[in-house]
Amino acid sequence: MNHTYAVVTGASSGLGKALAEELGKRGYGLLLVALPGTGLADQATILSEKYNIPVQIIEADLINPETPHEIQKYVSKLNLTVGILINNVGIGYGGEIGDYTDAAIRESIMLNVSCTTLMINKFIRELKQREKAYILNIGSFGGFLPMPYKSIYSATKSYIYYFSLAIRQELRGTNVSVSVAMPGPILTNNKVRERVRTQGFISKSNLIDADKAASYILDRMFRRKGVIIPRWSIRAGYLIASCIPYRILLAVLGKLFKGVN
Ligand SMILES: NC(=O)c1ccc[n+]([C@@H]2O[C@H](COP(=O)([O-])OP(=O)(O)OC[C@H]3O[C@@H](n4cnc5c(N)ncnc54)[C@H](OP(=O)(O)O)[C@@H]3O)[C@@H](O)[C@H]2O)c1
């Protein structure tokens, strides 16, 4: 069977793992990318047997600017038909400016901004050859707002948002659809669990499970939606936030995120 493959970055845990599972369920072949030693090989065997799909893996550090090129070379070598590119990998450090380590800044910009941009630039020709193709970039609700104490994270996710909308327009009328997901908190790892615990009710009531988020996001990606925001409370929050003067909004966000990592 000639499978169309989905490339998923950061596929070994969290939202990336849930997106890979959901795509497998829908019968797509998978090319999963994550760091070495994250159980990717076992995950591939499980998905392949469960859904009767081909699953390839690449264990590599996506901070390295050469990695997108290596992924593209691998796809060409194996002659895989890629029809879906999901730029999921991302990191979300928090803190006060001046306190970030150089490594945290580099990681944020390389994973959230550079990797996504390089992957699309490398794969767009391949995607244009398909009858229908999809690019999905994972932003964050934080990308809609300047967030004190999450300043680098929110700025990188703003980049993802605007970059996605701009290339969506460039590709309008072609076979390639570009979507950007801007989710609120997703229950993916202990860091999120801890953040939700310290932020209390607001954060808790907006939380969504990774598998629910993945299914919601993919349904809309296949419907070629531009901006995807899981959970009605997050969509309502976006509308409310856009009516509040920036000065007040920044003060509230500053209180909410101060001291949260
Ligand atoms: N969770 C949320 O509340 C939330 C909300 C909004 C948006 N998002 C966005 O959703 C995306 C996924 O978030 P998540 O919460 O699922 O994150 P996560 O649980 O930390 O998972 C991130 C994935 O990326 C992989 N990864 C990390 N650094 C890597 C590197 N240098 N090279 C290759 N792979 C690497 C991780 O591998 P390991 O298994 O080795 O860690 C893991 O598979 C991110 O873009 C994030 O900003 C998350």
The ligand as an SDF file (V2000), in Angstrom:
LIG
                    3D

 48 52  0  0  0  0  0  0  0  0999 V2000
    1.6660   21.7480   27.0060 N   0  0  0  0  0  0  0  0  0  0  0  0
    1.0750   22.9010   26.8880 C   0  0  0  0  0  0  0  0  0  0  0  0
    0.4080   23.3910   27.8040 O   0  0  0  0  0  0  0  0  0  0  0  0
    1.1820   23.6710   25.5970 C   0  0  0  0  0  0  0  0  0  0  0  0
    0.3350   24.7680   25.3980 C   0  0  0  0  0  0  0  0  0  0  0  0
    0.4320   25.4710   24.2140 C   0  0  0  0  0  0  0  0  0  0  0  0
    1.3240   25.0820   23.2400 C   0  0  0  0  0  0  0  0  0  0  0  0
    2.1410   24.0170   23.4640 N   0  0  0  0  0  0  0  0  0  0  0  0
    3.1030   23.6590   22.4170 C   0  0  0  0  0  0  0  0  0  0  0  0
    2.8930   22.3200   22.0200 O   0  0  0  0  0  0  0  0  0  0  0  0
    4.1220   21.7450   21.5880 C   0  0  0  0  0  0  0  0  0  0  0  0
    4.3600   20.4590   22.3510 C   0  0  0  0  0  0  0  0  0  0  0  0
    4.3860   20.7520   23.7400 O   0  0  0  0  0  0  0  0  0  0  0  0
    4.3770   19.6130   24.8560 P   0  0  0  0  0  0  0  0  0  0  0  0
    3.7990   20.2190   26.0710 O   0  0  0  0  0  0  0  0  0  0  0  0
    3.8150   18.3790   24.2850 O   0  0  0  0  0  0  0  0  0  0  0  0
    5.9460   19.4500   25.0830 O   0  0  0  0  0  0  0  0  0  0  0  0
    6.7510   18.2310   25.7160 P   0  0  0  0  0  0  0  0  0  0  0  0
    5.8670   17.3550   26.5250 O   0  0  0  0  0  0  0  0  0  0  0  0
    7.9600   18.8270   26.3540 O   0  0  0  0  0  0  0  0  0  0  0  0
    7.1930   17.4450   24.3920 O   0  0  0  0  0  0  0  0  0  0  0  0
    8.0670   18.0450   23.4850 C   0  0  0  0  0  0  0  0  0  0  0  0
    8.5560   17.0100   22.5060 C   0  0  0  0  0  0  0  0  0  0  0  0
    9.6700   17.5450   21.7860 O   0  0  0  0  0  0  0  0  0  0  0  0
   10.8180   16.7160   21.9810 C   0  0  0  0  0  0  0  0  0  0  0  0
   12.0250   17.5080   22.0210 N   0  0  0  0  0  0  0  0  0  0  0  0
   12.3790   18.4150   22.9700 C   0  0  0  0  0  0  0  0  0  0  0  0
   13.5710   18.9520   22.6840 N   0  0  0  0  0  0  0  0  0  0  0  0
   13.9720   18.3750   21.5110 C   0  0  0  0  0  0  0  0  0  0  0  0
   15.1240   18.5100   20.6960 C   0  0  0  0  0  0  0  0  0  0  0  0
   16.1020   19.3490   20.9980 N   0  0  0  0  0  0  0  0  0  0  0  0
   15.2210   17.7690   19.5780 N   0  0  0  0  0  0  0  0  0  0  0  0
   14.2450   16.8850   19.2400 C   0  0  0  0  0  0  0  0  0  0  0  0
   13.1180   16.7190   19.9700 N   0  0  0  0  0  0  0  0  0  0  0  0
   12.9900   17.4480   21.0910 C   0  0  0  0  0  0  0  0  0  0  0  0
   10.5540   16.0550   23.3120 C   0  0  0  0  0  0  0  0  0  0  0  0
   11.3540   14.9480   23.4600 O   0  0  0  0  0  0  0  0  0  0  0  0
   11.6520   14.3770   24.9670 P   0  0  0  0  0  0  0  0  0  0  0  0
   10.7340   13.2210   25.0930 O   0  0  0  0  0  0  0  0  0  0  0  0
   13.0890   14.0290   24.9210 O   0  0  0  0  0  0  0  0  0  0  0  0
   11.4120   15.4840   25.9370 O   0  0  0  0  0  0  0  0  0  0  0  0
    9.0760   15.7610   23.1820 C   0  0  0  0  0  0  0  0  0  0  0  0
    8.8480   14.6850   22.3180 O   0  0  0  0  0  0  0  0  0  0  0  0
    5.1990   22.7990   21.8590 C   0  0  0  0  0  0  0  0  0  0  0  0
    5.4560   23.5140   20.6640 O   0  0  0  0  0  0  0  0  0  0  0  0
    4.5540   23.6940   22.8870 C   0  0  0  0  0  0  0  0  0  0  0  0
    5.0620   25.0030   22.8810 O   0  0  0  0  0  0  0  0  0  0  0  0
    2.0930   23.2870   24.6170 C   0  0  0  0  0  0  0  0  0  0  0  0
  1  2  1  0
  2  3  2  0
  2  4  1  0
  4  5  1  0
  4 48  2  0
  5  6  2  0
  6  7  1  0
  7  8  2  0
  8  9  1  0
  8 48  1  0
  9 10  1  0
  9 46  1  0
 10 11  1  0
 11 12  1  0
 11 44  1  0
 12 13  1  0
 13 14  1  0
 14 15  2  0
 14 16  1  0
 14 17  1  0
 17 18  1  0
 18 19  2  0
 18 20  1  0
 18 21  1  0
 21 22  1  0
 22 23  1  0
 23 24  1  0
 23 42  1  0
 24 25  1  0
 25 26  1  0
 25 36  1  0
 26 27  1  0
 26 35  1  0
 27 28  2  0
 28 29  1  0
 29 30  1  0
 29 35  2  0
 30 31  1  0
 30 32  2  0
 32 33  1  0
 33 34  2  0
 34 35  1  0
 36 37  1  0
 36 42  1  0
 37 38  1  0
 38 39  2  0
 38 40  1  0
 38 41  1  0
 42 43  1  0
 44 45  1  0
 44 46  1  0
 46 47  1  0
M  CHG  2   8   1  16  -1
M  END
$$$$
